[in-house]
């Protein structure tokens, strides 16, 4: 296919947005911003009460004296450990003396559900001792793996405020639980029909079945780590393809919803990805305020990042502010990961007034080229880097498998919000792009501090680039520039998780079970590498000066013992 880039808009590049952002305070401290947000909740000052800690989703907690040396076999600097299921993908959340982790039923904590019974499980432990407190159990859906993949369990994280815990089950339900379970001897409502009120069982406050109520057909699993702003809860429904990986059973079903977190009532919904969903929808929403405008962002299954007014339109519908196509228009979706078109599985991150997100695919699809974006959220409408027009110069509606086909023209968008795009960078200036100079597919979310962006890709590379400074010696075909790229470290193992930045250190896990630790620096300075004894598919977190890491089957609380 031959695509013709229009030169009429050659002067329109994303550098304008970069000029504005460069004027911002370089001393922006995301850790202080996180602490300020957490202080508005009914949780501890140094808790980490949701995925990413806050609704900005930047994993940069406040921590002091976080260790860089421990041993899971000898117990050195291991405060406690607790058994999880046989496969664990949920990231730990810590709030009000409790630790929550999503997993499967491999540990068999509940008598009525021995470990031989496959379930999705949200486990709750005592933060100080690791004692098991209670479990919310989600029996497998009868429709099988098309909706509820065997042994995958709960792949998301809850959000906690006060004595309430909100999360999405493997059955496609949004559930609000009492943080005390039935250990307080009370069945809080209005939901009162729990099958068991044993002290190790979850006490459900309300439950909303997205498949039954909205007609959603989730693909393989539902994996949204919810967030909220005030009393409004934001949720991805996970609507996707069927077992053929071609058909979309419910294109009219909602992909994104806003709910009253107290009652479970749906306030508004949106189905924008519709017939253009490529595979599944496994990302999580992000919330921020920019120039006085509240915004909630959802990564769609069509690989567009959608941003809405959290209040909706007042009639039960979404109010779109902007949308951004994260795939190059000429990229093509081919089943099994053989194409160049990708999905959005990572969570958008807000840092100092900008939005950052990377593309990827289901890890089973293998490796491939990827892209990391920095986006200015202050523009409106279609803010993609490029637009597609037909041979007559008329705009072309978005197409699912390939946006720009033969004969179409791809033009630079004068309304582009792209600040930079990182796909490759000739760091050594030799005129060649080496493997280590390429961004690959990722399902990991970025972490950012001191204007340094960290992200691991599924090819095992851990990247460090500048959040604001662009490299004008190189230019992408869509008119954007790449960011200044500092270093890449080859972990020699795939990475499914995301970085942790705490104090002046960066922690990153991989499929081999290694946690590699670096100085928070533009220069690559490795501090240590520690093996966790099993694969690490989740993300390290810090709360109350303790490091929490879940490997495939065990949760560890790591720090100096009292």
Secondary structure, 3 states (H helix, E strand, C coil): CCCEECCCCCCCCCHHHHHHHHCCCCCCCHHHHHHHHHCCCCCCCCCECCCCCCCCCCCCCCCCCCCCCCCCCCCCCEEEEEECCCCCCCCCEEECCEEEEEEECCCCCCCCCCCCCCEEEEEEEECCCCCEEEEEEEECCCCHHHCCCCCCCCCCCCEEECCEEEEECCCCEEEEEECCCCCCCCCCCCCCCCCCCCCCECCEEEEEEHHHHHCCCECCCCCCCCEEECCEEEEECCECCCCCCCCCCCCCCCCEEEEECCCCCEEEEECCCHHHCCCCCCCCCEEEEECCEEEEEEECCCCEEEEECCCCCCCCECCEEEEEECCCCCCCCCHHHCCCCCECCCCCEEECCEEEEECECCHHHCCCECCEEEEECCCCEECCCEEEECCCCCECCCCCCCCCCCCCEEEECCCCCEEEEECECCCCCCCCCCHHHECECCCCCCEEECCEEEEECCCCEEEEEEEEEECCCCCCCCCCCCEEEEEEEECCCCCCCCCEEECCEEEEECCCCEEEEEECCCCCCEEEEEECCCCCCCCCEEECCEEEEECCCEEEEECCCC
